[in-house]
Amino acid sequence: MKPLKWLKGLVTEHLGWKLLSLFIAVVLWAMVASEPELSTFVVVGVEYKNLPADMEISSEPVSSLRLELRGPSGALRGIGDGAMRPEVILDMAEVEPGERTYEVGDGNVKLPSGVRLIDAQPAAVRFKFEHTTTRTVPIRPKFNSAGNDEYEVAQVTMTPNSVEITGPASRVAKVSAALADEIDVPARAGTFDYQVNAYLEDSQVRFVDVPQVTVSVTVKKK
């Protein structure tokens, strides 16, 4: 008899609150169930995880995807903002050098509860992977002498005169030099020191340590 008494108490204890909770749950369900289903489009970026430390993406990055989504109007309201924003996350844990295609679907698209993925444009994204490599290249100065017809650069000293770069192997191999920010040639003779930054023309190749370069320029009259 005791188990039956315990079960009866479990049902009847705080019965009013339990009935109120049940009523609220039914009302909320009815509200959601009665919401019209809508479709919308959102543009999202592509994120990735678990890329091995010795691998690089050498192809041009995929900037965005267009997702067609469907769900109750309440679930779609505000989608694309903050915590409600859909995400496309690709797992690159086992990549090898070469090309690989990733299908965009339920397995790698994170959506708010109640929202479904209907279509992705493009439906797949393709990446080229290469090993990371590092090499040392010279730093090349740049000068602007426009409007200065009387003076020219006679001698240049760079400190440092070389820098380490890193990135996808094929892209690093094509870099002949890093470039220093352009310097206007002074319209007078003398030796001048400039503090400038260096940069690389290939956005997928980067410096191991970003250098600041001292350029010492000796200018003479033509």
N, CA, C and O of each residue as an XYZ file, in Angstrom:
888
protein
N       0.819     -1.214      0.000
C       0.000      0.000      0.000
C       0.857      1.270      0.000
O       0.471      2.285     -0.580
N       2.011      1.206      0.649
C       2.845      2.398      0.742
C       3.259      2.929     -0.629
O       3.230      4.142     -0.841
N       3.656      2.028     -1.599
C       4.000      2.556     -2.923
C       2.834      3.284     -3.585
O       3.031      4.296     -4.257
N       1.594      2.757     -3.391
C       0.431      3.403     -3.975
C       0.186      4.756     -3.339
O      -0.180      5.718     -4.015
N       0.394      4.822     -2.015
C       0.214      6.092     -1.310
C       1.248      7.111     -1.783
O       0.946      8.291     -1.962
N       2.469      6.630     -1.980
C       3.528      7.531     -2.455
C       3.210      8.056     -3.844
O       3.414      9.234     -4.135
N       2.698      7.155     -4.718
C       2.373      7.550     -6.081
C       1.221      8.550     -6.097
O       1.225      9.507     -6.870
N       0.218      8.310     -5.217
C      -0.915      9.231     -5.146
C      -0.453     10.611     -4.681
O      -0.906     11.640     -5.182
N       0.474     10.605     -3.696
C       0.993     11.880     -3.212
C       1.776     12.619     -4.279
O       1.720     13.845     -4.363
N       2.509     11.866     -5.097
C       3.294     12.468     -6.170
C       2.401     13.183     -7.169
O       2.757     14.233     -7.703
N       1.223     12.593     -7.416
C       0.294     13.169     -8.378
C      -0.451     14.367     -7.799
O      -0.624     15.382     -8.474
N      -0.891     14.246     -6.544
C      -1.777     15.271     -5.961
C      -1.014     16.411     -5.287
O      -1.582     17.487     -5.098
N       0.245     16.212     -4.922
C       1.001     17.265     -4.253
C       1.200     18.454     -5.193
O       1.609     18.278     -6.341
N       0.914     19.656     -4.711
C       1.010     20.883     -5.518
C       0.235     20.752     -6.829
O       0.695     21.174     -7.889
N      -0.941     20.160     -6.726
C      -1.721     19.871     -7.930
C      -2.046     21.144     -8.713
O      -2.027     21.146     -9.944
N      -2.343     22.223     -7.988
C      -2.683     23.475     -8.666
C      -1.550     23.990     -9.531
O      -1.767     24.389    -10.676
N      -0.332     23.981     -8.982
C       0.822     24.438     -9.753
C       1.077     23.541    -10.968
O       1.429     24.014    -12.049
N       0.891     22.241    -10.761
C       1.122     21.306    -11.870
C       0.106     21.526    -12.984
O       0.453     21.475    -14.164
N      -1.143     21.769    -12.611
C      -2.164     22.021    -13.632
C      -1.881     23.339    -14.359
O      -2.063     23.432    -15.573
N      -1.432     24.362    -13.610
C      -1.098     25.636    -14.230
C       0.064     25.475    -15.213
O       0.040     26.037    -16.308
N       1.085     24.701    -14.812
C       2.230     24.466    -15.701
C       1.802     23.748    -16.965
O       2.252     24.069    -18.065
N       0.918     22.763    -16.791
C       0.416     22.025    -17.950
C      -0.363     22.946    -18.884
O      -0.238     22.855    -20.105
N      -1.170     23.836    -18.297
C      -1.961     24.773    -19.094
C      -1.043     25.707    -19.889
O      -1.267     25.945    -21.076
N      -0.008     26.232    -19.223
C       0.929     27.135    -19.911
C       1.643     26.411    -21.050
O       1.813     26.966    -22.135
N       2.063     25.159    -20.796
C       2.746     24.384    -21.827
C       1.849     24.156    -23.029
O       2.299     24.245    -24.171
N       0.560     23.858    -22.770
C      -0.381     23.633    -23.871
C      -0.594     24.915    -24.667
O      -0.649     24.887    -25.896
N      -0.714     26.052    -23.953
C      -0.904     27.330    -24.638
C       0.306     27.665    -25.513
O       0.148     28.087    -26.659
N       1.532     27.474    -24.962
C       2.740     27.756    -25.735
C       2.828     26.852    -26.952
O       3.192     27.303    -28.038
N       2.497     25.579    -26.775
C       2.526     24.643    -27.907
C       1.535     25.079    -28.977
O       1.834     25.042    -30.171
N       0.350     25.494    -28.531
C      -0.672     25.920    -29.481
C      -0.224     27.158    -30.243
O      -0.485     27.288    -31.439
N       0.465     28.083    -29.532
C       0.950     29.292    -30.199
C       1.985     28.965    -31.256
O       1.951     29.503    -32.363
N       2.924     28.059    -30.902
C       3.970     27.680    -31.858
C       3.380     26.903    -33.020
O       3.738     27.125    -34.176
N       2.467     25.985    -32.702
C       1.870     25.150    -33.745
C       1.051     25.977    -34.720
O       0.926     25.622    -35.892
N       0.489     27.087    -34.233
C      -0.352     27.915    -35.096
C       0.448     28.937    -35.894
O      -0.104     29.594    -36.776
N       1.755     29.085    -35.599
C       2.576     30.042    -36.331
C       2.744     29.592    -37.781
O       2.962     28.407    -38.033
N       2.648     30.502    -38.724
C       2.868     30.111    -40.124
C       4.334     29.782    -40.369
O       5.228     30.382    -39.773
N       4.565     28.818    -41.256
C       5.945     28.511    -41.649
C       6.376     29.485    -42.727
O       5.660     29.719    -43.700
N       7.561     30.047    -42.538
C       8.098     30.996    -43.497
C       9.472     30.532    -43.965
O      10.093     29.661    -43.354
N       9.927     31.124    -45.048
C      11.279     30.875    -45.548
C      12.027     32.193    -45.618
O      11.422     33.251    -45.790
N      13.340     32.129    -45.485
C      14.157     33.326    -45.578
C      15.532     32.960    -46.095
O      15.895     31.784    -46.124
N      16.297     33.953    -46.500
C      17.669     33.764    -46.945
C      18.594     34.538    -46.021
O      18.296     35.670    -45.639
N      19.713     33.929    -45.662
C      20.738     34.625    -44.883
C      22.091     34.363    -45.525
O      22.320     33.299    -46.101
N      22.973     35.329    -45.424
C      24.338     35.194    -45.932
C      25.259     35.031    -44.734
O      25.259     35.867    -43.830
N      26.046     33.957    -44.723
C      26.940     33.668    -43.599
C      28.345     33.402    -44.117
O      28.533     32.988    -45.261
N      29.313     33.643    -43.269
C      30.692     33.299    -43.589
C      30.968     31.831    -43.301
O      30.180     31.159    -42.637
N      32.080     31.347    -43.801
C      32.480     29.958    -43.581
C      33.580     29.923    -42.526
O      34.613     30.575    -42.675
N      33.353     29.162    -41.463
C      34.350     28.986    -40.423
C      34.896     27.562    -40.483
O      34.256     26.669    -41.038
N      36.076     27.354    -39.912
C      36.632     26.006    -39.891
C      37.314     25.748    -38.558
O      37.643     26.672    -37.815
N      37.518     24.454    -38.273
C      38.163     24.072    -37.026
C      39.091     22.899    -37.281
O      38.962     22.182    -38.273
N      40.041     22.717    -36.350
C      40.938     21.548    -36.324
C      41.883     21.461    -37.515
O      42.336     20.368    -37.854
N      42.196     22.590    -38.162
C      43.191     22.545    -39.241
C      44.550     22.235    -38.621
O      44.984     22.953    -37.720
N      45.240     21.174    -39.084
C      46.550     20.838    -38.507
C      47.525     22.005    -38.573
O      47.489     22.807    -39.506
N      48.398     22.090    -37.570
C      49.313     23.230    -37.447
C      50.279     23.335    -38.625
O      50.769     24.425    -38.920
N      50.562     22.217    -39.304
C      51.527     22.246    -40.408
C      50.860     22.343    -41.774
O      51.512     22.146    -42.800
N      49.556     22.649    -41.794
C      48.830     22.750    -43.059
C      48.281     24.154    -43.255
O      47.997     24.865    -42.290
N      48.134     24.546    -44.523
C      47.624     25.863    -44.881
C      46.557     25.712    -45.963
O      46.603     24.788    -46.774
N      45.594     26.639    -45.960
C      44.653     26.754    -47.081
C      45.285     27.686    -48.102
O      45.478     28.869    -47.820
N      45.611     27.173    -49.286
C      46.301     27.989    -50.284
C      45.375     28.517    -51.368
O      45.779     29.385    -52.141
N      44.149     28.021    -51.448
C      43.195     28.545    -52.423
C      42.589     29.838    -51.900
O      42.696     30.154    -50.715
N      41.958     30.577    -52.792
C      41.301     31.809    -52.374
C      40.179     31.467    -51.394
O      39.398     30.552    -51.653
N      40.088     32.183    -50.280
C      39.089     31.829    -49.268
C      37.668     32.047    -49.764
O      37.398     32.974    -50.528
N      36.753     31.171    -49.315
C      35.333     31.333    -49.598
C      34.801     32.423    -48.675
O      34.836     32.269    -47.454
N      34.315     33.505    -49.237
C      33.928     34.650    -48.416
C      32.569     34.474    -47.757
O      32.380     34.909    -46.621
N      31.609     33.842    -48.449
C      30.270     33.732    -47.875
C      29.461     32.646    -48.565
O      29.786     32.208    -49.669
N      28.410     32.226    -47.896
C      27.429     31.292    -48.437
C      26.042     31.886    -48.243
O      25.810     32.655    -47.310
N      25.131     31.527    -49.125
C      23.734     31.970    -49.011
C      22.893     30.757    -48.638
O      22.831     29.781    -49.385
N      22.251     30.824    -47.482
C      21.442     29.719    -46.980
C      19.963     30.042    -47.108
O      19.525     31.139    -46.762
N      19.196     29.082    -47.607
C      17.743     29.199    -47.584
C      17.236     28.399    -46.385
O      17.510     27.205    -46.263
N      16.503     29.063    -45.512
C      16.043     28.458    -44.262
C      14.526     28.490    -44.195
O      13.881     29.344    -44.803
N      13.959     27.536    -43.436
C      12.515     27.493    -43.247
C      12.207     27.147    -41.804
O      12.909     26.355    -41.175
N      11.142     27.754    -41.287
C      10.742     27.467    -39.915
C       9.603     28.361    -39.486
O       9.169     29.213    -40.262
N       9.099     28.192    -38.259
C       8.024     29.051    -37.754
C       8.473     30.516    -37.763
O       9.653     30.814    -37.576
N       7.527     31.414    -37.980
C       7.865     32.830    -38.076
C       8.577     33.331    -36.831
O       9.477     34.165    -36.923
N       8.176     32.822    -35.650
C       8.833     33.242    -34.415
C      10.278     32.812    -34.358
O      11.122     33.543    -33.842
N      10.584     31.613    -34.890
C      11.962     31.114    -34.874
C      12.832     31.868    -35.862
O      14.037     32.011    -35.657
N      12.208     32.358    -36.955
C      12.982     33.083    -37.960
C      13.149     34.554    -37.618
O      13.991     35.239    -38.198
N      12.344     35.041    -36.672
C      12.414     36.462    -36.330
C      13.762     36.777    -35.675
O      14.119     36.178    -34.661
N      14.486     37.690    -36.242
C      15.782     38.075    -35.686
C      16.918     37.159    -36.069
O      18.039     37.346    -35.596
N      16.662     36.160    -36.923
C      17.735     35.241    -37.298
C      18.802     36.018    -38.086
O      18.484     36.898    -38.886
N      20.034     35.682    -37.846
C      21.144     36.395    -38.468
C      21.772     37.411    -37.550
O      22.783     38.022    -37.896
N      21.176     37.606    -36.359
C      21.719     38.555    -35.396
C      22.161     37.838    -34.133
O      21.413     37.040    -33.568
N      23.379     38.126    -33.694
C      23.857     37.630    -32.397
C      23.825     36.120    -32.290
O      24.278     35.406    -33.186
N      23.272     35.635    -31.160
C      23.254     34.198    -30.878
C      22.370     33.434    -31.848
O      22.500     32.216    -31.962
N      21.471     34.119    -32.554
C      20.561     33.469    -33.491
C      21.201     33.265    -34.858
O      20.585     32.665    -35.739
N      22.404     33.743    -35.050
C      23.015     33.712    -36.375
C      23.420     32.285    -36.756
O      24.120     31.624    -35.989
N      22.993     31.800    -37.922
C      23.432     30.473    -38.378
C      24.937     30.451    -38.610
O      25.545     31.486    -38.882
N      25.531     29.271    -38.503
C      26.968     29.124    -38.706
C      27.250     27.929    -39.601
O      26.599     26.890    -39.493
N      28.224     28.087    -40.484
C      28.738     26.969    -41.284
C      30.151     26.691    -40.779
O      31.046     27.521    -40.935
N      30.347     25.518    -40.173
C      31.632     25.178    -39.559
C      32.141     23.888    -40.180
O      31.489     22.849    -40.079
N      33.298     23.947    -40.820
C      33.889     22.781    -41.487
C      34.998     22.203    -40.620
O      35.838     22.934    -40.097
N      34.991     20.888    -40.476
C      36.015     20.194    -39.692
C      37.131     19.760    -40.639
O      36.916     18.945    -41.536
N      38.335     20.319    -40.428
C      39.473     20.044    -41.312
C      40.541     19.216    -40.619
O      41.727     19.343    -40.924
N      40.124     18.373    -39.691
C      41.065     17.638    -38.843
C      41.957     16.679    -39.634
O      43.108     16.471    -39.248
N      41.472     16.098    -40.711
C      42.214     15.034    -41.392
C      42.644     15.411    -42.802
O      42.789     14.535    -43.655
N      42.847     16.687    -43.059
C      43.195     17.087    -44.422
C      44.636     16.704    -44.749
O      45.498     16.621    -43.875
N      44.859     16.475    -46.028
C      46.182     16.190    -46.590
C      46.439     17.176    -47.724
O      45.497     17.793    -48.222
N      47.705     17.340    -48.147
C      47.971     18.229    -49.282
C      47.152     17.830    -50.510
O      47.039     16.649    -50.836
N      46.591     18.816    -51.175
C      45.734     18.561    -52.324
C      44.417     19.301    -52.181
O      44.279     20.180    -51.331
N      43.445     18.942    -53.017
C      42.151     19.614    -53.012
C      41.099     18.741    -52.343
O      41.134     17.514    -52.436
N      40.164     19.399    -51.667
C      39.091     18.669    -50.990
C      37.812     19.494    -51.055
O      37.823     20.712    -50.876
N      36.704     18.793    -51.319
C      35.398     19.434    -51.420
C      34.565     19.112    -50.188
O      34.520     17.966    -49.741
N      33.910     20.125    -49.647
C      33.024     19.962    -48.492
C      31.591     20.269    -48.919
O      31.300     21.370    -49.386
N      30.702     19.296    -48.758
C      29.285     19.535    -48.989
C      28.733     20.366    -47.831
O      29.089     20.144    -46.673
N      27.874     21.310    -48.146
C      27.241     22.143    -47.121
C      25.866     21.557    -46.824
O      24.983     21.571    -47.682
N      25.683     21.041    -45.608
C      24.424     20.396    -45.263
C      24.205     20.388    -43.767
O      24.863     21.117    -43.024
N      23.270     19.553    -43.332
C      22.890     19.518    -41.920
C      24.066     19.176    -41.006
O      24.081     19.577    -39.842
N      25.050     18.439    -41.522
C      26.164     18.021    -40.684
C      27.115     19.137    -40.308
O      27.841     19.017    -39.322
N      27.130     20.223    -41.071
C      28.068     21.304    -40.756
C      27.421     22.690    -40.716
O      28.121     23.702    -40.678
N      26.095     22.736    -40.724
C      25.370     24.002    -40.585
C      24.674     24.012    -39.227
O      23.850     23.144    -38.937
N      25.005     24.985    -38.412
C      24.415     25.123    -37.076
C      23.275     26.127    -37.144
O      23.472     27.278    -37.534
N      22.051     25.674    -36.753
C      20.861     26.502    -36.869
C      20.136     26.608    -35.535
O      20.262     25.718    -34.694
N      19.381     27.681    -35.329
C      18.548     27.778    -34.127
C      17.492     26.677    -34.106
O      17.129     26.137    -35.151
N      17.007     26.353    -32.931
C      15.999     25.307    -32.770
C      14.755     25.627    -33.590
O      14.263     26.756    -33.575
N      14.252     24.625    -34.302
C      13.032     24.781    -35.081
C      13.249     25.249    -36.503
O      12.302     25.287    -37.288
N      14.480     25.607    -36.855
C      14.780     26.113    -38.191
C      15.455     25.007    -39.007
O      16.324     24.302    -38.493
N      15.065     24.853    -40.263
C      15.606     23.806    -41.126
C      16.344     24.426    -42.309
O      15.980     25.491    -42.808
N      17.389     23.724    -42.741
C      18.133     24.139    -43.943
C      17.443     23.556    -45.161
O      17.230     22.346    -45.240
N      17.091     24.414    -46.113
C      16.467     23.969    -47.356
C      17.489     23.863    -48.480
O      17.492     22.903    -49.251
N      18.363     24.876    -48.559
C      19.326     24.897    -49.660
C      20.505     25.774    -49.271
O      20.375     26.690    -48.458
N      21.659     25.480    -49.864
C      22.854     26.303    -49.680
C      23.409     26.645    -51.047
O      23.466     25.786    -51.928
N      23.813     27.871    -51.231
C      24.370     28.337    -52.504
C      25.704     29.024    -52.242
O      25.724     30.107    -51.658
N      26.827     28.423    -52.660
C      26.919     27.148    -53.353
C      26.655     25.973    -52.405
O      26.730     26.106    -51.184
N      26.343     24.823    -53.005
C      26.023     23.640    -52.212
C      27.278     22.940    -51.702
O      27.196     22.067    -50.838
N      28.437     23.319    -52.232
C      29.701     22.726    -51.800
C      30.800     23.770    -51.943
O      30.724     24.652    -52.799
N      31.810     23.663    -51.108
C      32.968     24.558    -51.193
C      34.231     23.710    -51.321
O      34.333     22.629    -50.741
N      35.184     24.220    -52.088
C      36.397     23.458    -52.387
C      37.624     24.234    -51.921
O      37.735     25.440    -52.137
N      38.536     23.522    -51.281
C      39.750     24.129    -50.760
C      40.967     23.385    -51.282
O      40.915     22.183    -51.541
N      42.062     24.118    -51.432
C      43.352     23.514    -51.730
C      44.229     23.645    -50.497
O      44.354     24.726    -49.921
N      44.836     22.531    -50.098
C      45.662     22.504    -48.895
C      47.122     22.238    -49.260
O      47.422     21.452    -50.158
N      48.025     22.915    -48.538
C      49.462     22.705    -48.708
C      50.133     22.725    -47.344
O      49.591     23.240    -46.366
N      51.328     22.148    -47.309
C      52.118     22.231    -46.089
C      52.606     23.669    -45.884
O      52.816     24.411    -46.844
N      52.781     24.042    -44.625
C      53.342     25.342    -44.277
C      54.856     25.313    -44.480
O      55.519     24.333    -44.140
N      55.392     26.396    -45.035
C      56.838     26.497    -45.171
C      57.277     27.914    -44.775
O      56.483     28.855    -44.770
N      58.564     28.028    -44.445
C      59.131     29.316    -44.020
C      60.434     29.559    -44.766
O      61.225     28.634    -44.952
N      60.665     30.796    -45.193
C      61.934     31.150    -45.829
C      62.232     32.619    -45.579
O      61.365     33.382    -45.155
N      63.468     32.997    -45.850
C      63.915     34.374    -45.661
C      63.991     35.073    -47.015
O      64.541     34.531    -47.974
N      63.430     36.290    -47.082
C      63.473     37.074    -48.322
C      64.006     38.474    -48.009
O      63.894     38.937    -46.874
N      64.584     39.149    -49.001
C      65.059     40.524    -48.771
C      63.889     41.498    -48.665
O      62.777     41.211    -49.107
N      64.167     42.647    -48.072
C      63.189     43.740    -48.038
C      63.610     44.764    -49.081
O      64.757     45.208    -49.099
N      62.687     45.130    -49.937
C      63.001     46.017    -51.045
C      62.385     47.399    -50.780
O      61.194     47.494    -50.485
N      63.181     48.464    -50.882
C      62.641     49.818    -50.657
C      61.857     50.316    -51.867
O      62.047     49.839    -52.986
N      60.974     51.280    -51.623
C      60.225     51.925    -52.708
C      60.351     53.434    -52.547
O      60.243     53.961    -51.440
N      60.584     54.130    -53.671
C      60.767     55.580    -53.623
C      59.847     56.257    -54.635
O      59.556     55.724    -55.705
N      59.411     57.429    -54.260
C      58.593     58.257    -55.138
C      59.326     59.567    -55.393
O      59.545     60.357    -54.475
N      59.700     59.788    -56.641
C      60.436     61.016    -56.981
C      59.610     61.924    -57.878
O      60.153     62.817    -58.527
N      58.294     61.702    -57.918
C      57.431     62.529    -58.771
C      57.538     63.999    -58.377
O      57.436     64.339    -57.198
N      57.742     64.870    -59.364
C      57.859     66.304    -59.113
C      59.211     66.729    -58.589
O      59.425     67.909    -58.312
N      60.133     65.782    -58.447
C      61.471     66.104    -57.940
C      62.482     65.762    -59.036
O      62.937     64.622    -59.134
N      62.824     66.735    -59.841
C      63.701     66.503    -60.995
C      65.164     66.825    -60.718
O      66.012     66.593    -61.580
N      65.478     67.348    -59.549
C      66.843     67.808    -59.295
C      67.642     66.861    -58.404
O      68.871     66.924    -58.379
N      66.946     65.976    -57.667
C      67.652     65.128    -56.701
C      67.291     63.654    -56.929
O      66.194     63.311    -57.368
N      68.260     62.813    -56.611
C      68.058     61.374    -56.781
C      68.698     60.617    -55.634
O      69.558     61.138    -54.923
N      68.252     59.351    -55.465
C      68.791     58.498    -54.404
C      70.145     57.968    -54.845
O      70.272     57.366    -55.911
N      71.166     58.200    -54.005
C      72.517     57.730    -54.327
C      72.844     56.438    -53.604
O      73.594     55.613    -54.125
N      72.291     56.247    -52.404
C      72.633     55.064    -51.617
C      71.484     54.771    -50.648
O      70.831     55.681    -50.138
N      71.256     53.477    -50.409
C      70.187     53.053    -49.486
C      70.723     51.966    -48.570
O      71.398     51.040    -49.018
N      70.420     52.084    -47.289
C      70.732     51.032    -46.315
C      69.448     50.646    -45.585
O      68.716     51.506    -45.097
N      69.186     49.337    -45.518
C      67.977     48.841    -44.866
C      68.362     48.094    -43.588
O      69.285     47.279    -43.596
N      67.651     48.375    -42.490
C      67.866     47.647    -41.239
C      66.507     47.273    -40.629
O      65.777     48.153    -40.172
N      66.159     45.973    -40.617
C      66.886     44.849    -41.211
C      66.733     44.862    -42.727
O      65.878     45.563    -43.269
N      67.558     44.089    -43.397
C      67.470     44.050    -44.852
C      66.812     42.763    -45.364
O      66.695     42.560    -46.572
N      66.387     41.902    -44.447
C      65.680     40.680    -44.826
C      64.694     40.319    -43.721
O      64.765     40.856    -42.616
N      63.770     39.402    -44.027
C      62.713     39.052    -43.077
C      62.236     37.628    -43.361
O      62.287     37.165    -44.500
N      61.777     36.942    -42.325
C      61.229     35.594    -42.484
C      59.747     35.668    -42.828
O      58.992     36.424    -42.217
N      59.343     34.877    -43.810
C      57.933     34.802    -44.181
C      57.468     33.353    -44.087
O      58.279     32.429    -44.149
N      56.170     33.160    -43.940
C      55.622     31.811    -43.823
C      54.254     31.771    -44.477
O      53.594     32.799    -44.633
N      53.833     30.560    -44.862
C      52.538     30.393    -45.515
C      52.521     29.134    -46.353
O      53.405     28.290    -46.206
N      51.521     28.979    -47.246
C      51.473     27.809    -48.129
C      52.729     27.722    -48.987
O      53.204     28.731    -49.508
N      53.260     26.518    -49.132
C      54.568     26.332    -49.772
C      54.650     26.968    -51.159
O      55.633     27.646    -51.459
N      53.644     26.765    -52.010
C      53.735     27.280    -53.383
C      53.686     28.797    -53.416
O      54.326     29.415    -54.266
N      52.942     29.404    -52.511
C      52.835     30.857    -52.482
C      54.100     31.495    -51.905
O      54.555     32.530    -52.391
N      54.658     30.881    -50.878
C      55.902     31.391    -50.297
C      57.016     31.337    -51.337
O      57.849     32.242    -51.402
N      57.037     30.284    -52.148
C      58.088     30.126    -53.161
C      58.043     31.232    -54.216
O      59.063     31.530    -54.838
N      56.890     31.836    -54.424
C      56.754     32.865    -55.454
C      57.117     34.263    -54.961
O      57.213     35.191    -55.764
N      57.317     34.426    -53.666
C      57.625     35.749    -53.120
C      59.117     36.013    -53.278
O      59.940     35.301    -52.702
N      59.466     37.027    -54.050
C      60.883     37.349    -54.250
C      61.394     38.319    -53.196
O      62.583     38.322    -52.879
N      60.490     39.154    -52.643
C      60.916     40.140    -51.656
C      59.704     40.690    -50.929
O      58.589     40.683    -51.452
N      59.939     41.165    -49.719
C      58.953     41.996    -49.031
C      59.189     43.443    -49.445
O      60.300     43.815    -49.824
N      58.158     44.242    -49.372
C      58.269     45.633    -49.801
C      58.137     46.575    -48.611
O      57.320     46.355    -47.718
N      58.945     47.618    -48.611
C      58.827     48.659    -47.592
C      57.886     49.741    -48.092
O      57.765     49.969    -49.296
N      57.222     50.404    -47.157
C      56.332     51.502    -47.544
C      57.087     52.566    -48.338
O      58.267     52.825    -48.099
N      56.387     53.165    -49.271
C      57.004     54.130    -50.185
C      57.493     55.381    -49.455
O      56.849     55.883    -48.535
N      58.646     55.859    -49.894
C      59.268     57.066    -49.319
C      59.395     58.119    -50.417
O      59.851     57.828    -51.523
N      58.987     59.344    -50.097
C      59.185     60.454    -51.044
C      60.648     60.902    -50.999
O      61.197     61.141    -49.923
N      61.263     61.011    -52.153
C      62.665     61.448    -52.236
C      62.749     62.936    -51.860
O      62.081     63.760    -52.485
N      63.551     63.289    -50.858
C      63.652     64.704    -50.448
C      64.204     65.575    -51.586
O      64.996     65.119    -52.410
N      63.773     66.811    -51.605
C      64.252     67.759    -52.618
C      65.460     68.532    -52.099
O      65.557     69.749    -52.256
N      66.377     67.795    -51.476
C      67.628     68.409    -50.999
C      68.631     67.282    -50.772
O      68.251     66.128    -50.577
N      69.886     67.625    -50.801
C      70.941     66.630    -50.620
C      71.125     66.330    -49.130
O      70.850     67.167    -48.269
N      71.602     65.100    -48.850
C      71.852     64.716    -47.471
C      71.507     63.262    -47.240
O      71.115     62.548    -48.164
N      71.656     62.826    -45.989
C      71.307     61.461    -45.601
C      70.134     61.531    -44.627
O      70.176     62.284    -43.654
N      69.103     60.759    -44.884
C      67.856     60.830    -44.114
C      67.450     59.421    -43.658
O      67.589     58.453    -44.405
N      66.953     59.325    -42.435
C      66.484     58.052    -41.890
C      64.961     58.059    -41.800
O      64.353     59.047    -41.387
N      64.354     56.926    -42.198
C      62.895     56.786    -42.154
C      62.535     55.470    -41.459
O      63.156     54.433    -41.695
N      61.528     55.540    -40.607
C      60.967     54.336    -40.000
C      59.710     53.963    -40.782
O      58.732     54.711    -40.789
N      59.739     52.811    -41.437
C      58.600     52.398    -42.262
C      58.237     50.951    -41.937
O      58.997     50.226    -41.295
N      57.070     50.561    -42.395
C      56.637     49.170    -42.253
C      56.880     48.415    -43.547
O      56.988     49.009    -44.620
N      56.962     47.104    -43.428
C      57.083     46.249    -44.606
C      55.761     45.516    -44.819
O      54.981     45.337    -43.883
N      55.522     45.098    -46.051
C      54.289     44.366    -46.350
C      54.556     43.348    -47.455
O      55.576     43.393    -48.143
N      53.604     42.429    -47.601
C      53.688     41.388    -48.622
C      52.499     41.530    -49.557
O      51.387     41.809    -49.109
N      52.719     41.344    -50.837
C      51.649     41.520    -51.817
C      50.678     40.348    -51.837
O      49.530     40.515    -52.247
N      51.109     39.169    -51.405
C      50.231     38.003    -51.342
C      49.607     37.957    -49.948
O      50.312     37.811    -48.950
N      48.294     38.080    -49.887
C      47.608     38.137    -48.588
C      47.659     36.825    -47.820
O      47.379     36.802    -46.621
N      48.011     35.735    -48.488
C      48.060     34.442    -47.799
C      49.462     34.088    -47.308
O      49.674     33.028    -46.719
N      50.405     34.976    -47.553
C      51.750     34.827    -46.989
C      51.914     35.898    -45.922
O      51.467     37.031    -46.104
N      52.542     35.556    -44.829
C      52.642     36.482    -43.694
C      54.062     36.480    -43.124
O      54.867     35.596    -43.418
N      54.342     37.477    -42.315
C      55.631     37.557    -41.628
C      55.626     36.661    -40.394
O      54.606     36.524    -39.718
N      56.775     36.055    -40.108
C      56.920     35.334    -38.836
C      56.871     36.335    -37.696
O      56.182     36.115    -36.700
N      57.595     37.426    -37.837
C      57.523     38.568    -36.918
C      57.389     39.822    -37.763
O      58.208     40.064    -38.649
N      56.370     40.617    -37.499
C      56.136     41.817    -38.309
C      57.267     42.820    -38.073
O      57.464     43.266    -36.943
N      58.008     43.178    -39.116
C      59.174     44.045    -38.917
C      58.848     45.529    -39.055
O      57.940     45.911    -39.794
N      59.594     46.351    -38.342
C      59.644     47.770    -38.648
C      61.041     48.035    -39.193
O      62.043     47.619    -38.612
N      61.084     48.730    -40.310
C      62.321     48.852    -41.058
C      62.843     50.286    -40.971
O      62.090     51.249    -41.116
N      64.148     50.404    -40.731
C      64.806     51.708    -40.813
C      65.484     51.814    -42.171
O      66.352     51.010    -42.511
N      65.080     52.808    -42.932
C      65.655     53.026    -44.266
C      66.512     54.287    -44.189
O      66.016     55.378    -43.905
N      67.789     54.117    -44.443
C      68.721     55.251    -44.467
C      68.994     55.592    -45.931
O      69.499     54.763    -46.688
N      68.656     56.820    -46.318
C      68.715     57.226    -47.731
C      69.692     58.392    -47.898
O      69.578     59.417    -47.226
N      70.631     58.216    -48.786
C      71.530     59.320    -49.148
C      71.076     59.888    -50.479
O      70.981     59.173    -51.477
N      70.795     61.192    -50.481
C      70.267     61.870    -51.668
C      71.310     62.849    -52.196
O      71.937     63.577    -51.425
N      71.488     62.861    -53.498
C      72.428     63.812    -54.132
C      71.729     64.553    -55.269
O      70.680     64.141    -55.764
N      72.335     65.631    -55.649
C      71.804     66.398    -56.777
C      72.188     65.717    -58.079
O      73.299     65.203    -58.210
N      71.295     65.710    -59.020
C      71.556     65.059    -60.308
C      72.631     65.806    -61.093
O      72.980     65.400    -62.202
